[in-house]
């Protein structure tokens, strides 16, 4: 292994990951977002933490619940557990539709606003209930976690259960259910043990999903990972079928590397490293730095007008992936990649005056809005990055 992680560099990174997480990011959300009147968390916050909108993202009740429970399981503090339980209780009592599926958004006090076809809210509820069960031993949370994961599996992988997104003229499949399924099962296993759910252990679910992800979406001949493909894995030569999301694929890369590190599976290690290498080459903006949001597999123009923007979360995932790749290989290439993405992200996203991160930058790296949160941004991707890298550095 090279000398990238010198004592000085390690101390600098720990100050950014561990110390800023504990001293800046989590206090920002505990002070401004946690709803002490109705429970749960509000994520639509302005630059200084002012509440811009009180409607609640249901999947963020799960994401935030997982974040605070994981922090409690790492460094037990009463306010972390209180926040995790608040999110779980709001989920349990306010967010379920009569048929057992979770809403997508609700009012501040829990009245339903929108139901969406997909079940990502269930995946995040599963990991929140599981991590909070690990924290406080609540048996009902364990049952709710398993139930939410079973719902996720049924809707995502049983034909006909989830409402079709499009007509049957041009059938396609998306990588999202598989990659979110992988990390959900990993977190469930961490909190509940490698138990059997829906006929398989969590490890068996993970192995099967990695195999499906590789079979359908990974294209070694093009050195690329597709977002959507035809039903047999073929590239569909239309806007949606050509679309690449480098940050999404890099996120999947570290999920796979994490599993390889746990199991010693060399094929998964090669797969994770290849995905990281290919999608970094596709996504890194050589002109301005940072990761482009969308690119076309054939280099054609992109339909989505935000394709050149720099969102916070792909950079979070790339920071994890490059540091994990470096610690697993000792290859200077990954040290250089980690330094590159870390330094670019920390030069542009953090708000040095009021804390936390901006979420949306233009191509040159300037904030396009002062929002610190909305229905999609809140205490998850960036806190997870800081927590995971902190654990890597202290291992």
Secondary structure as UniProt FT lines:
FT   HELIX           7..14
FT   HELIX           15..19
FT   HELIX           21..25
FT   HELIX           26..32
FT   TURN            36..38
FT   STRAND          44..45
FT   TURN            47..48
FT   STRAND          51..53
FT   STRAND          56..57
FT   HELIX           58..74
FT   HELIX           78..94
FT   TURN            98..99
FT   STRAND          105..106
FT   TURN            108..109
FT   STRAND          112..114
FT   HELIX           120..136
FT   HELIX           139..157
FT   TURN            159..161
FT   HELIX           168..170
FT   STRAND          172..174
FT   HELIX           176..192
FT   STRAND          196..197
FT   TURN            198..199
FT   STRAND          200..201
FT   HELIX           202..217
FT   STRAND          218..219
FT   TURN            220..223
FT   STRAND          224..225
FT   STRAND          228..230
FT   TURN            231..232
FT   HELIX           239..242
FT   STRAND          243..244
FT   HELIX           246..263
FT   HELIX           266..283
FT   TURN            286..288
FT   STRAND          295..296
FT   TURN            297..298
FT   TURN            305..308
FT   STRAND          310..311
FT   HELIX           312..329
FT   HELIX           332..348
FT   TURN            352..354
FT   STRAND          360..361
FT   TURN            363..364
FT   HELIX           381..394
//
